[in-house]
């Protein structure tokens, strides 16, 4: 019965925010919108350059096809000119025997064929010049595309860096909460132990609620929640004050506290949460080390290979596995028990987000 009442007390806690700092990145100061606008402009320029390249390349192919046609036609004209020249030569040879022979028509035919050859040659030169000019223009467009692509990639890099800076700012914000918690103490506890348990669980509740609210208020909350596993947020209770503390009824202890909390995540936390390369987070100065007297709170999951077991952490019962709690870094006594099974009892050093697997062996002769 005591275990059930404790679990209900844990589930029914309430949290009233006393004051929440505004994010450092407001809608007006957030550079991401400016970068997005530049990216859109650059994308439009890239699309325009691609269209220009495609149109000019199509024009170049048409000119090359025309040059090929002119070349084939030029070969035909050369043959036509050769035939006209041969015909004219024959008429000149006949002129010795037939002085009155008319050469004008043959001369005219030869002149026309020669003019056609010269015009074809000029057209081919024009086509070759147009090809050269088109190829130069295509090369210029290609250089412009390369420049635009480099600028586009740089903007994308800047956008990722801006997202990282925004998330780092949002994660490191500080909040003040007024939190109350009611717990059921064991009959074997002293008054001091019961009071300390109430304070501990009130802090634990505040840390958990701060963590949930922190994730909920992030600009990219949906993406962050997908990548939160194994990320060290290092939540600190910077200041705490007991407002009210005392017993309510049989073994019921009520604690009301005012706490100031802050997350000081690991150096690459923002990169992990946004699923980008760690190089974006490793630039600049490292985060300053926190004060040693402030404890970091991390996420701990306890599981076992049995159902209907019972988990106790540092003498506080949490119900059956799986459970997920926030604990300060350091040594913790973890106990998982079940009737007719050997008890799992370990002192575990918690240095970061951690999952504890307890294997319960069945007792002999049970």
C-alpha positions as a Markdown table, in Angstrom:
| # | Residue | x | y | z |
|---|---|---|---|---|
| 1 | Unk | 0.0 | 0.0 | 0.0 |
| 2 | Unk | 2.8 | 2.4 | 0.9 |
| 3 | Unk | 4.5 | 1.7 | -2.5 |
| 4 | Unk | 1.3 | 2.4 | -4.4 |
| 5 | Unk | 0.7 | 5.7 | -2.5 |
| 6 | Unk | 4.3 | 6.7 | -3.2 |
| 7 | Unk | 3.9 | 6.0 | -7.0 |
| 8 | Unk | 0.6 | 8.0 | -7.0 |
| 9 | Unk | 2.3 | 10.9 | -5.3 |
| 10 | Unk | 5.1 | 10.8 | -7.9 |
| 11 | Unk | 2.5 | 10.8 | -10.7 |
| 12 | Unk | 0.2 | 13.5 | -9.3 |
| 13 | Unk | 2.9 | 16.2 | -8.7 |
| 14 | Unk | 2.2 | 19.8 | -10.0 |
| 15 | Unk | 4.7 | 22.4 | -11.2 |
| 16 | Unk | 4.1 | 26.1 | -11.1 |
| 17 | Unk | 6.7 | 28.2 | -13.1 |
| 18 | Unk | 7.8 | 31.2 | -11.0 |
| 19 | Unk | 9.7 | 32.9 | -13.8 |
| 20 | Unk | 11.1 | 31.8 | -17.1 |
| 21 | Unk | 13.9 | 33.6 | -18.9 |
| 22 | Unk | 13.1 | 34.7 | -22.5 |
| 23 | Unk | 15.2 | 32.8 | -25.1 |
| 24 | Unk | 18.2 | 34.7 | -26.3 |
| 25 | Unk | 17.1 | 34.1 | -29.9 |
| 26 | Unk | 13.8 | 36.0 | -30.4 |
| 27 | Unk | 12.0 | 36.1 | -33.7 |
| 28 | Unk | 13.5 | 39.5 | -34.6 |
| 29 | Unk | 17.1 | 38.6 | -33.6 |
| 30 | Unk | 17.2 | 35.2 | -35.1 |
| 31 | Unk | 19.5 | 35.3 | -38.1 |
| 32 | Unk | 18.1 | 32.1 | -39.6 |
| 33 | Unk | 15.2 | 33.9 | -41.2 |
| 34 | Unk | 17.7 | 36.3 | -42.9 |
| 35 | Unk | 19.8 | 33.4 | -44.0 |
| 36 | Unk | 16.7 | 31.6 | -45.4 |
| 37 | Unk | 15.8 | 34.7 | -47.4 |
| 38 | Unk | 19.3 | 34.7 | -48.9 |
| 39 | Unk | 19.2 | 31.0 | -49.6 |
| 40 | Unk | 15.9 | 31.5 | -51.5 |
| 41 | Unk | 17.4 | 34.4 | -53.5 |
| 42 | Unk | 20.5 | 32.3 | -54.3 |
| 43 | Unk | 18.3 | 29.3 | -55.3 |
| 44 | Unk | 16.4 | 31.6 | -57.7 |
| 45 | Unk | 19.7 | 32.7 | -59.1 |
| 46 | Unk | 20.8 | 29.1 | -59.5 |
| 47 | Unk | 17.6 | 28.2 | -61.2 |
| 48 | Unk | 17.9 | 31.1 | -63.6 |
| 49 | Unk | 21.5 | 30.2 | -64.4 |
| 50 | Unk | 20.5 | 26.6 | -65.0 |
| 51 | Unk | 17.8 | 27.8 | -67.4 |
| 52 | Unk | 20.2 | 30.1 | -69.2 |
| 53 | Unk | 22.7 | 27.2 | -69.5 |
| 54 | Unk | 20.1 | 24.9 | -70.8 |
| 55 | Unk | 18.9 | 27.4 | -73.4 |
| 56 | Unk | 22.4 | 28.3 | -74.5 |
| 57 | Unk | 23.4 | 24.7 | -74.7 |
| 58 | Unk | 20.4 | 24.0 | -76.9 |
| 59 | Unk | 21.3 | 26.9 | -79.1 |
| 60 | Unk | 24.9 | 25.6 | -79.4 |
| 61 | Unk | 23.6 | 22.2 | -80.5 |
| 62 | Unk | 21.4 | 23.9 | -83.2 |
| 63 | Unk | 24.4 | 25.9 | -84.5 |
| 64 | Unk | 26.6 | 22.7 | -84.6 |
| 65 | Unk | 23.8 | 20.9 | -86.5 |
| 66 | Unk | 23.6 | 23.9 | -88.9 |
| 67 | Unk | 27.4 | 23.8 | -89.4 |
| 68 | Unk | 27.2 | 20.1 | -90.2 |
| 69 | Unk | 24.5 | 20.8 | -92.7 |
| 70 | Unk | 26.6 | 23.6 | -94.3 |
| 71 | Unk | 29.6 | 21.3 | -94.5 |
| 72 | Unk | 27.7 | 18.6 | -96.3 |
| 73 | Unk | 26.1 | 21.2 | -98.6 |
| 74 | Unk | 29.5 | 22.7 | -99.2 |
| 75 | Unk | 30.8 | 19.4 | -100.5 |
| 76 | Unk | 27.9 | 19.3 | -102.9 |
| 77 | Unk | 28.6 | 22.8 | -104.1 |
| 78 | Unk | 32.3 | 22.0 | -104.6 |
| 79 | Unk | 31.3 | 19.1 | -106.8 |
| 80 | Unk | 28.8 | 21.3 | -108.6 |
| 81 | Unk | 31.6 | 23.9 | -109.2 |
| 82 | Unk | 33.9 | 21.2 | -110.5 |
| 83 | Unk | 31.3 | 20.1 | -113.0 |
| 84 | Unk | 30.7 | 23.7 | -114.1 |
| 85 | Unk | 34.4 | 24.2 | -114.5 |
| 86 | Unk | 34.8 | 21.0 | -116.6 |
| 87 | Unk | 31.9 | 22.0 | -118.8 |
| 88 | Unk | 33.4 | 25.5 | -119.3 |
| 89 | Unk | 36.8 | 24.0 | -120.1 |
| 90 | Unk | 35.2 | 21.7 | -122.7 |
| 91 | Unk | 33.6 | 24.7 | -124.4 |
| 92 | Unk | 36.9 | 26.6 | -124.5 |
| 93 | Unk | 38.5 | 23.5 | -126.2 |
| 94 | Unk | 35.7 | 23.5 | -128.8 |
| 95 | Unk | 36.2 | 27.3 | -129.4 |
| 96 | Unk | 39.2 | 26.6 | -131.6 |
| 97 | Unk | 37.1 | 24.5 | -134.0 |
| 98 | Unk | 33.8 | 26.5 | -133.6 |
| 99 | Unk | 34.7 | 30.2 | -133.1 |
| 100 | Unk | 31.0 | 31.2 | -133.0 |
| 101 | Unk | 30.2 | 29.0 | -130.0 |
| 102 | Unk | 28.4 | 30.7 | -127.1 |
| 103 | Unk | 30.4 | 30.6 | -123.8 |
| 104 | Unk | 28.2 | 33.0 | -121.9 |
| 105 | Unk | 25.8 | 30.5 | -120.4 |
| 106 | Unk | 28.6 | 28.2 | -119.3 |
| 107 | Unk | 30.5 | 31.1 | -117.8 |
| 108 | Unk | 27.4 | 32.3 | -115.9 |
| 109 | Unk | 26.8 | 28.8 | -114.6 |
| 110 | Unk | 30.4 | 28.6 | -113.4 |
| 111 | Unk | 30.2 | 32.0 | -111.7 |
| 112 | Unk | 27.0 | 31.1 | -110.0 |
| 113 | Unk | 28.5 | 27.9 | -108.6 |
| 114 | Unk | 31.6 | 29.8 | -107.5 |
| 115 | Unk | 29.4 | 32.4 | -105.7 |
| 116 | Unk | 27.5 | 29.6 | -104.0 |
| 117 | Unk | 30.8 | 28.0 | -102.8 |
| 118 | Unk | 32.0 | 31.4 | -101.4 |
| 119 | Unk | 28.7 | 32.0 | -99.7 |
| 120 | Unk | 28.7 | 28.6 | -98.1 |
| 121 | Unk | 32.3 | 29.1 | -96.9 |
| 122 | Unk | 31.2 | 32.4 | -95.4 |
| 123 | Unk | 28.2 | 30.8 | -93.7 |
| 124 | Unk | 30.4 | 28.1 | -92.2 |
| 125 | Unk | 32.8 | 30.7 | -90.9 |
| 126 | Unk | 29.8 | 32.5 | -89.3 |
| 127 | Unk | 28.6 | 29.3 | -87.8 |
| 128 | Unk | 32.1 | 28.5 | -86.4 |
| 129 | Unk | 32.3 | 32.0 | -84.9 |
| 130 | Unk | 28.8 | 31.6 | -83.3 |
| 131 | Unk | 29.9 | 28.2 | -81.9 |
| 132 | Unk | 33.0 | 29.8 | -80.3 |
| 133 | Unk | 30.9 | 32.7 | -78.8 |
| 134 | Unk | 28.3 | 30.2 | -77.5 |
| 135 | Unk | 31.0 | 28.0 | -75.9 |
| 136 | Unk | 32.5 | 31.1 | -74.2 |
| 137 | Unk | 29.1 | 32.1 | -73.0 |
| 138 | Unk | 28.4 | 28.6 | -71.7 |
| 139 | Unk | 31.8 | 28.6 | -69.9 |
| 140 | Unk | 30.9 | 31.9 | -68.3 |
| 141 | Unk | 27.5 | 30.6 | -67.2 |
| 142 | Unk | 29.2 | 27.5 | -65.8 |
| 143 | Unk | 31.6 | 29.6 | -63.8 |
| 144 | Unk | 28.6 | 31.6 | -62.5 |
| 145 | Unk | 26.9 | 28.4 | -61.5 |
| 146 | Unk | 30.0 | 27.2 | -59.7 |
| 147 | Unk | 30.2 | 30.5 | -57.9 |
| 148 | Unk | 26.5 | 30.4 | -57.0 |
| 149 | Unk | 26.8 | 26.8 | -55.8 |
| 150 | Unk | 29.7 | 27.8 | -53.6 |
| 151 | Unk | 27.8 | 30.7 | -52.2 |
| 152 | Unk | 24.7 | 28.5 | -51.7 |
| 153 | Unk | 26.8 | 25.9 | -49.8 |
| 154 | Unk | 28.3 | 28.6 | -47.7 |
| 155 | Unk | 24.8 | 29.9 | -46.8 |
| 156 | Unk | 23.7 | 26.3 | -45.9 |
| 157 | Unk | 26.8 | 26.1 | -43.6 |
| 158 | Unk | 25.9 | 29.4 | -42.1 |
| 159 | Unk | 22.4 | 28.2 | -41.5 |
| 160 | Unk | 23.5 | 25.1 | -39.7 |
| 161 | Unk | 25.9 | 27.1 | -37.6 |
| 162 | Unk | 23.1 | 29.6 | -36.8 |
| 163 | Unk | 20.8 | 26.7 | -35.8 |
| 164 | Unk | 23.5 | 25.3 | -33.5 |
| 165 | Unk | 24.0 | 28.7 | -31.9 |
| 166 | Unk | 20.3 | 29.2 | -31.4 |
| 167 | Unk | 19.9 | 25.7 | -29.8 |
| 168 | Unk | 22.9 | 26.2 | -27.6 |
| 169 | Unk | 21.4 | 29.5 | -26.4 |
| 170 | Unk | 18.0 | 27.9 | -25.8 |
| 171 | Unk | 19.5 | 24.9 | -23.9 |
| 172 | Unk | 21.6 | 27.1 | -21.6 |
| 173 | Unk | 18.7 | 29.2 | -20.4 |
| 174 | Unk | 18.0 | 29.4 | -16.7 |
| 175 | Unk | 14.5 | 29.1 | -15.1 |
| 176 | Unk | 13.1 | 29.5 | -11.6 |
| 177 | Unk | 10.3 | 27.2 | -10.4 |
| 178 | Unk | 8.2 | 27.0 | -7.4 |
| 179 | Unk | 7.6 | 23.3 | -6.9 |
| 180 | Unk | 5.6 | 21.3 | -4.3 |
| 181 | Unk | 5.7 | 17.5 | -3.7 |
| 182 | Unk | 4.0 | 15.1 | -1.2 |
| 183 | Unk | 5.6 | 11.8 | -0.4 |
| 184 | Unk | 4.9 | 8.8 | 1.8 |
| 185 | Unk | 7.7 | 8.0 | 4.2 |
| 186 | Unk | 8.6 | 4.5 | 5.4 |
| 187 | Unk | 7.7 | 3.6 | 9.0 |
| 188 | Unk | 11.4 | 2.9 | 9.6 |
| 189 | Unk | 12.6 | 6.4 | 8.6 |
| 190 | Unk | 13.5 | 9.0 | 11.1 |
| 191 | Unk | 12.0 | 12.5 | 10.8 |
| 192 | Unk | 15.3 | 13.8 | 9.3 |
| 193 | Unk | 15.4 | 11.0 | 6.8 |
| 194 | Unk | 11.8 | 11.6 | 5.8 |
| 195 | Unk | 12.4 | 15.3 | 5.4 |
| 196 | Unk | 15.5 | 14.7 | 3.3 |
| 197 | Unk | 13.6 | 12.3 | 1.1 |
| 198 | Unk | 11.0 | 14.9 | 0.5 |
| 199 | Unk | 13.6 | 17.5 | -0.4 |
| 200 | Unk | 15.4 | 15.0 | -2.7 |
| 201 | Unk | 12.2 | 14.0 | -4.6 |
| 202 | Unk | 11.1 | 17.7 | -4.9 |
| 203 | Unk | 14.4 | 18.5 | -6.5 |
| 204 | Unk | 14.1 | 15.4 | -8.8 |
| 205 | Unk | 10.6 | 16.5 | -9.8 |
| 206 | Unk | 11.8 | 20.0 | -10.6 |
| 207 | Unk | 14.7 | 18.7 | -12.7 |
| 208 | Unk | 12.4 | 16.4 | -14.7 |
| 209 | Unk | 9.8 | 19.1 | -15.2 |
| 210 | Unk | 12.5 | 21.6 | -16.2 |
| 211 | Unk | 13.9 | 19.1 | -18.7 |
| 212 | Unk | 10.5 | 18.5 | -20.3 |
| 213 | Unk | 9.7 | 22.2 | -20.5 |
| 214 | Unk | 13.1 | 22.9 | -21.9 |
| 215 | Unk | 12.5 | 20.5 | -24.8 |
| 216 | Unk | 9.0 | 21.6 | -25.3 |
| 217 | Unk | 10.0 | 25.3 | -25.8 |
| 218 | Unk | 12.9 | 24.6 | -28.3 |
| 219 | Unk | 12.6 | 26.1 | -31.7 |
| 220 | Unk | 13.2 | 22.6 | -33.3 |
| 221 | Unk | 11.5 | 20.6 | -30.5 |
| 222 | Unk | 10.2 | 17.8 | -32.8 |
| 223 | Unk | 13.7 | 17.1 | -34.3 |
| 224 | Unk | 15.4 | 17.4 | -30.9 |
| 225 | Unk | 13.1 | 14.8 | -29.3 |
| 226 | Unk | 14.1 | 12.3 | -32.0 |
| 227 | Unk | 17.8 | 12.6 | -31.1 |
| 228 | Unk | 17.8 | 13.1 | -27.4 |
| 229 | Unk | 19.1 | 9.7 | -26.5 |
| 230 | Unk | 22.6 | 9.7 | -24.9 |
| 231 | Unk | 22.8 | 13.5 | -24.9 |
| 232 | Unk | 24.2 | 15.0 | -21.7 |
| 233 | Unk | 22.2 | 18.0 | -20.7 |
| 234 | Unk | 23.8 | 18.4 | -17.3 |
| 235 | Unk | 21.0 | 20.1 | -15.4 |
| 236 | Unk | 22.1 | 22.1 | -12.4 |
| 237 | Unk | 20.1 | 23.3 | -9.4 |
| 238 | Unk | 21.9 | 26.6 | -8.9 |
| 239 | Unk | 19.8 | 27.8 | -6.0 |
| 240 | Unk | 17.1 | 26.3 | -3.9 |
| 241 | Unk | 15.0 | 27.5 | -1.0 |
| 242 | Unk | 12.4 | 25.5 | 1.2 |
| 243 | Unk | 9.3 | 27.6 | 1.4 |
| 244 | Unk | 7.2 | 25.1 | 3.4 |
| 245 | Unk | 7.9 | 21.6 | 4.8 |
| 246 | Unk | 6.0 | 19.4 | 7.2 |
| 247 | Unk | 3.8 | 16.3 | 7.8 |
| 248 | Unk | 0.3 | 15.9 | 6.6 |
| 249 | Unk | -1.5 | 12.9 | 8.0 |
| 250 | Unk | 0.1 | 9.5 | 8.7 |
| 251 | Unk | 3.5 | 9.3 | 7.2 |
| 252 | Unk | 2.7 | 11.9 | 4.5 |
| 253 | Unk | 5.3 | 14.6 | 4.1 |
| 254 | Unk | 4.8 | 17.8 | 2.1 |
| 255 | Unk | 7.6 | 19.9 | 0.7 |
| 256 | Unk | 7.3 | 23.2 | -1.2 |
| 257 | Unk | 10.5 | 24.7 | -2.7 |
| 258 | Unk | 11.7 | 27.5 | -4.9 |
| 259 | Unk | 14.5 | 26.4 | -7.2 |
| 260 | Unk | 16.6 | 28.0 | -10.0 |
| 261 | Unk | 17.8 | 25.5 | -12.6 |
| 262 | Unk | 20.0 | 25.7 | -15.6 |
| 263 | Unk | 21.1 | 23.2 | -18.3 |
| 264 | Unk | 24.8 | 23.2 | -19.2 |
| 265 | Unk | 24.9 | 20.6 | -22.0 |
| 266 | Unk | 28.0 | 18.8 | -23.2 |
| 267 | Unk | 30.0 | 20.5 | -25.9 |
| 268 | Unk | 28.5 | 18.6 | -28.8 |
| 269 | Unk | 25.0 | 18.3 | -27.5 |
| 270 | Unk | 23.4 | 20.7 | -30.0 |
| 271 | Unk | 25.0 | 18.8 | -32.9 |
| 272 | Unk | 23.7 | 15.5 | -31.6 |
| 273 | Unk | 20.2 | 16.9 | -31.1 |
| 274 | Unk | 20.1 | 18.4 | -34.6 |
| 275 | Unk | 21.8 | 15.3 | -36.1 |
| 276 | Unk | 24.6 | 17.3 | -37.8 |
| 277 | Unk | 28.4 | 16.9 | -37.8 |
| 278 | Unk | 30.2 | 17.6 | -34.5 |
| 279 | Unk | 32.5 | 20.0 | -36.3 |
| 280 | Unk | 29.8 | 22.7 | -36.0 |
| 281 | Unk | 30.0 | 22.5 | -32.2 |
| 282 | Unk | 33.8 | 22.2 | -31.8 |
| 283 | Unk | 34.5 | 25.7 | -33.0 |
| 284 | Unk | 35.3 | 28.5 | -30.6 |
| 285 | Unk | 36.0 | 28.4 | -26.9 |
| 286 | Unk | 35.0 | 25.4 | -24.8 |
| 287 | Unk | 32.2 | 25.8 | -22.3 |
| 288 | Unk | 33.3 | 27.0 | -18.9 |
| 289 | Unk | 33.4 | 24.4 | -16.2 |
| 290 | Unk | 30.5 | 24.6 | -13.7 |
| 291 | Unk | 31.0 | 25.0 | -10.0 |
| 292 | Unk | 31.8 | 21.8 | -8.3 |
| 293 | Unk | 29.2 | 22.1 | -5.6 |
| 294 | Unk | 26.4 | 22.1 | -8.1 |
| 295 | Unk | 25.3 | 18.6 | -9.1 |
| 296 | Unk | 24.5 | 17.6 | -12.7 |
| 297 | Unk | 21.2 | 15.7 | -13.2 |
| 298 | Unk | 21.1 | 13.0 | -15.9 |
| 299 | Unk | 18.6 | 10.5 | -17.2 |
| 300 | Unk | 18.6 | 7.0 | -15.8 |
| 301 | Unk | 16.5 | 4.0 | -17.0 |
| 302 | Unk | 16.2 | 0.8 | -14.9 |
| 303 | Unk | 15.0 | -2.4 | -16.6 |
| 304 | Unk | 14.9 | -6.0 | -15.7 |
| 305 | Unk | 14.0 | -9.4 | -17.2 |
| 306 | Unk | 11.0 | -9.9 | -14.9 |
| 307 | Unk | 7.5 | -8.4 | -14.6 |
| 308 | Unk | 5.9 | -7.1 | -11.4 |
| 309 | Unk | 9.3 | -6.4 | -9.7 |
| 310 | Unk | 10.1 | -3.6 | -7.4 |
| 311 | Unk | 12.7 | -0.8 | -7.9 |
| 312 | Unk | 14.3 | 1.1 | -5.0 |
| 313 | Unk | 16.9 | 3.8 | -5.6 |
| 314 | Unk | 18.7 | 5.2 | -2.6 |
| 315 | Unk | 16.0 | 3.8 | -0.3 |
| 316 | Unk | 13.2 | 5.4 | -2.3 |
| 317 | Unk | 10.7 | 3.0 | -4.0 |
| 318 | Unk | 9.7 | 3.8 | -7.6 |
| 319 | Unk | 7.5 | 0.8 | -8.5 |
| 320 | Unk | 8.1 | -1.9 | -11.1 |
| 321 | Unk | 10.4 | -1.7 | -14.2 |
| 322 | Unk | 10.8 | -0.1 | -16.6 |
| 323 | Unk | 11.3 | 3.2 | -14.8 |
| 324 | Unk | 12.9 | 6.4 | -16.0 |
| 325 | Unk | 14.2 | 8.9 | -13.4 |
| 326 | Unk | 16.6 | 11.9 | -13.2 |
| 327 | Unk | 19.4 | 11.5 | -10.8 |
| 328 | Unk | 22.4 | 13.6 | -9.9 |
| 329 | Unk | 25.8 | 12.3 | -11.1 |
| 330 | Unk | 27.5 | 10.2 | -8.6 |
| 331 | Unk | 27.1 | 6.8 | -6.7 |
| 332 | Unk | 23.5 | 5.5 | -6.3 |
| 333 | Unk | 22.2 | 2.4 | -4.6 |
| 334 | Unk | 20.0 | 0.5 | -7.1 |
| 335 | Unk | 17.9 | -2.4 | -5.8 |
| 336 | Unk | 15.5 | -4.5 | -8.0 |
| 337 | Unk | 13.6 | -7.3 | -6.1 |
| 338 | Unk | 10.8 | -9.8 | -6.7 |
| 339 | Unk | 9.4 | -12.7 | -4.6 |
| 340 | Unk | 11.2 | -16.0 | -5.1 |
| 341 | Unk | 14.0 | -14.3 | -7.0 |
| 342 | Unk | 17.5 | -13.2 | -5.9 |
| 343 | Unk | 17.6 | -9.4 | -5.3 |
| 344 | Unk | 19.7 | -7.3 | -7.6 |
| 345 | Unk | 21.6 | -4.8 | -5.4 |
| 346 | Unk | 24.3 | -2.7 | -6.7 |
| 347 | Unk | 26.0 | 0.6 | -6.1 |
| 348 | Unk | 26.2 | 2.2 | -9.5 |
| 349 | Unk | 28.4 | 5.1 | -10.5 |
| 350 | Unk | 26.3 | 7.4 | -12.8 |
| 351 | Unk | 28.4 | 9.8 | -14.9 |
| 352 | Unk | 25.9 | 10.4 | -17.7 |
| 353 | Unk | 22.6 | 9.2 | -19.2 |
| 354 | Unk | 22.6 | 5.5 | -18.3 |
| 355 | Unk | 20.5 | 2.3 | -18.7 |
| 356 | Unk | 20.7 | -0.3 | -15.9 |
| 357 | Unk | 19.7 | -3.9 | -16.8 |
| 358 | Unk | 19.0 | -6.1 | -13.8 |
| 359 | Unk | 18.9 | -9.9 | -14.3 |
| 360 | Unk | 17.0 | -11.6 | -11.6 |
| 361 | Unk | 17.8 | -15.3 | -11.0 |
| 362 | Unk | 15.2 | -17.5 | -9.5 |
| 363 | Unk | 16.0 | -18.8 | -6.0 |
| 364 | Unk | 16.7 | -22.5 | -5.6 |
| 365 | Unk | 13.9 | -24.6 | -4.0 |
| 366 | Unk | 11.3 | -21.8 | -4.7 |
